[in-house]
Amino acid sequence: MSKDEFIKIYNKYIHRKGAKELLQWLESTDFFTAPASTKYHGAYEGGLCEHSLNVFHFYYQEILNRASEFSGIKCLDTDTEETVAICALLHDVCKVNLYVRNTRNVKNEATGQWEKVPYYSVGENKFPYGHGEGSVWLIQRFMRMNVEESLAIRWHMGGFDDAAKGYNLSAAYRQYPNAMLLHIADMKATYLLDK
């Protein structure tokens, strides 16, 4: 089960002050049952957790396999592994308690009968802070992050973030290559693994 794998990886790599409380908070939300989106990827129960794990595996492998090629990225050590886990597993916590399950009538092509089919929609956004910056803020209510982690999560949407039109995204990717690698891992997970 994705939740078990998530918690195992989280507890293996994330040890800083507040990590336990952050995980307890996640368990009190719909993080482990929420979809990753309403229709594009992971639009099913548990999709958000599964997507986060897929991002972790791509991100970890990218840094493990290619770190020495990029300036400013250390080869994996304990601190780097913790950073990878924080960025990948928690990049989308802004989606917690965002989606609601509904049903709609869809005509069954084979039988011609109308059937109720479940789907997800965006509910009331109780924390309209933005995507990446929302995740950063929610995480830092429990656990401090360094600048590299904060910027990687802030800019993980890359050019899909409406705020990315200016200098900030390019500067973040130049100064903090991990931010660009997190974006790539997120895209790989979204388009190659997520259903």
C-alpha positions as CSV (number, residue, x, y, z in Angstrom):
1,M,0.0,0.0,0.0
2,S,1.3,3.5,-0.9
3,K,0.6,4.9,2.6
4,D,2.8,2.2,4.2
5,E,5.6,2.8,1.7
6,F,5.3,6.6,2.2
7,I,5.6,6.4,6.0
8,K,8.5,3.9,5.7
9,I,10.5,6.3,3.4
10,Y,9.5,9.3,5.5
11,N,10.7,7.8,8.7
12,K,13.9,6.4,7.1
13,Y,15.1,9.8,5.8
14,I,13.3,12.7,7.6
15,H,14.5,13.2,11.2
16,R,14.6,16.9,11.9
17,K,12.6,18.5,14.7
18,G,8.9,18.7,13.9
19,A,9.0,15.7,11.4
20,K,6.9,13.5,13.7
21,E,4.3,16.2,14.2
22,L,4.1,16.9,10.4
23,L,3.5,13.2,9.7
24,Q,0.8,13.1,12.4
25,W,-0.8,16.1,10.8
26,L,-0.7,14.4,7.3
27,E,-2.4,11.4,8.8
28,S,-5.2,13.6,10.2
29,T,-5.9,14.9,6.7
30,D,-6.9,13.2,3.5
31,F,-3.3,13.2,2.2
32,F,-3.2,9.4,1.9
33,T,-6.6,9.1,0.2
34,A,-6.8,12.3,-1.9
35,P,-6.3,12.3,-5.7
36,A,-3.3,14.0,-7.2
37,S,-5.6,16.0,-9.5
38,T,-9.2,16.0,-10.8
39,K,-8.5,14.6,-14.2
40,Y,-4.9,14.9,-15.4
41,H,-2.9,12.4,-13.3
42,G,-3.7,10.3,-10.2
43,A,-7.3,11.3,-10.3
44,Y,-8.3,8.4,-8.1
45,E,-8.3,7.6,-4.4
46,G,-4.8,7.6,-3.1
47,G,-3.4,9.2,-6.2
48,L,-1.7,12.0,-4.3
49,C,0.3,9.7,-2.1
50,E,1.2,7.5,-5.0
51,H,2.3,10.5,-7.1
52,S,4.5,11.7,-4.2
53,L,6.2,8.3,-4.1
54,N,6.7,8.3,-7.8
55,V,8.4,11.8,-7.6
56,F,10.6,10.5,-4.8
57,H,11.8,7.6,-6.8
58,F,12.6,9.7,-9.9
59,Y,14.2,12.5,-7.8
60,Y,16.3,10.2,-5.7
61,Q,17.6,8.3,-8.8
62,E,18.3,11.6,-10.7
63,I,20.4,12.9,-7.8
64,L,22.0,9.6,-7.1
65,N,23.0,8.9,-10.7
66,R,23.7,12.4,-11.9
67,A,24.8,14.5,-8.9
68,S,28.4,14.6,-9.8
69,E,27.6,16.1,-13.3
70,F,25.9,19.2,-11.8
71,S,27.6,22.0,-10.0
72,G,26.2,22.7,-6.6
73,I,24.7,19.3,-6.0
74,K,26.4,17.0,-3.5
75,C,26.5,13.3,-3.9
76,L,24.0,11.7,-1.6
77,D,24.8,11.9,2.0
78,T,22.5,11.8,5.0
79,D,21.6,15.5,4.7
80,T,21.0,15.3,0.9
81,E,18.8,12.2,1.3
82,E,16.7,14.0,3.9
83,T,16.4,17.0,1.5
84,V,15.4,14.6,-1.4
85,A,12.7,13.0,0.8
86,I,11.4,16.3,2.1
87,C,11.1,17.9,-1.4
88,A,9.7,14.9,-3.2
89,L,7.3,13.4,-0.6
90,L,6.0,16.8,0.5
91,H,6.0,19.0,-2.6
92,D,2.2,18.7,-3.0
93,V,0.9,19.0,0.6
94,C,-1.0,22.1,-0.6
95,K,-3.5,19.6,-2.1
96,V,-4.6,18.3,1.3
97,N,-8.3,18.6,1.9
98,L,-8.7,20.3,-1.5
99,Y,-10.6,17.7,-3.6
100,V,-14.2,16.5,-3.1
101,R,-15.7,13.3,-4.4
102,N,-18.9,13.7,-6.5
103,T,-20.9,11.5,-8.9
104,R,-22.2,12.3,-12.4
105,N,-24.4,10.4,-14.8
106,V,-22.6,8.8,-17.7
107,K,-24.2,6.7,-20.4
108,N,-22.7,3.1,-20.6
109,E,-21.8,2.6,-24.2
110,A,-22.3,-1.1,-24.1
111,T,-25.7,-1.2,-22.4
112,G,-27.1,2.2,-23.2
113,Q,-28.0,2.7,-19.5
114,W,-27.1,5.7,-17.5
115,E,-24.8,5.0,-14.5
116,K,-23.5,7.1,-11.6
117,V,-19.8,7.4,-12.0
118,P,-17.5,8.9,-9.3
119,Y,-15.2,11.8,-10.1
120,Y,-13.3,14.4,-8.1
121,S,-13.6,18.2,-8.3
122,V,-11.9,21.0,-6.5
123,G,-13.8,21.9,-3.4
124,E,-13.6,25.1,-1.4
125,N,-9.9,26.2,-1.3
126,K,-9.6,27.0,2.4
127,F,-5.9,28.0,2.0
128,P,-5.6,29.9,-1.3
129,Y,-2.0,30.7,-0.8
130,G,-0.7,29.3,-4.1
131,H,0.7,25.9,-5.1
132,G,4.4,25.6,-4.3
133,E,4.4,28.4,-1.7
134,G,1.4,26.9,-0.1
135,S,3.2,23.6,0.4
136,V,6.2,25.4,1.8
137,W,4.1,27.3,4.3
138,L,2.2,24.2,5.5
139,I,5.4,22.2,6.0
140,Q,7.1,25.0,7.9
141,R,4.2,25.2,10.4
142,F,5.8,22.0,11.8
143,M,9.4,21.7,10.5
144,R,12.0,24.1,9.3
145,M,13.4,23.8,5.8
146,N,16.5,25.2,4.3
147,V,16.5,27.6,1.4
148,E,17.3,24.9,-1.1
149,E,14.3,22.8,0.0
150,S,12.0,25.8,0.1
151,L,12.9,26.9,-3.4
152,A,12.7,23.4,-4.9
153,I,9.2,23.0,-3.5
154,R,8.2,26.6,-4.4
155,W,9.2,26.2,-8.0
156,H,8.4,22.5,-8.6
157,M,5.6,23.4,-11.1
158,G,8.1,25.1,-13.4
159,G,6.5,26.9,-16.3
160,F,3.1,25.5,-15.3
161,D,3.1,28.0,-12.3
162,D,1.4,31.3,-13.3
163,A,4.1,33.2,-11.3
164,A,6.9,31.6,-13.4
165,K,6.8,34.2,-16.1
166,G,9.6,36.4,-14.7
167,Y,13.1,36.2,-13.4
168,N,12.4,34.1,-10.3
169,L,12.1,30.7,-11.9
170,S,15.3,31.0,-13.9
171,A,17.2,32.4,-11.0
172,A,16.0,29.6,-8.7
173,Y,16.9,26.9,-11.2
174,R,20.4,28.4,-11.8
175,Q,21.2,28.9,-8.2
176,Y,19.5,25.7,-6.8
177,P,19.8,22.9,-9.4
178,N,17.8,20.6,-7.1
179,A,14.7,22.8,-7.8
180,M,15.0,22.1,-11.5
181,L,15.6,18.4,-10.8
182,L,12.5,18.3,-8.6
183,H,10.4,19.8,-11.4
184,I,11.8,17.2,-13.8
185,A,11.0,14.4,-11.4
186,D,7.5,15.8,-11.0
187,M,6.9,15.8,-14.7
188,K,8.3,12.3,-15.2
189,A,6.0,11.0,-12.4
190,T,3.0,12.8,-13.9
191,Y,3.5,11.8,-17.5
192,L,5.3,8.4,-17.2
193,L,4.0,6.7,-14.1
194,D,0.9,8.3,-12.8
195,K,-2.3,6.8,-14.2
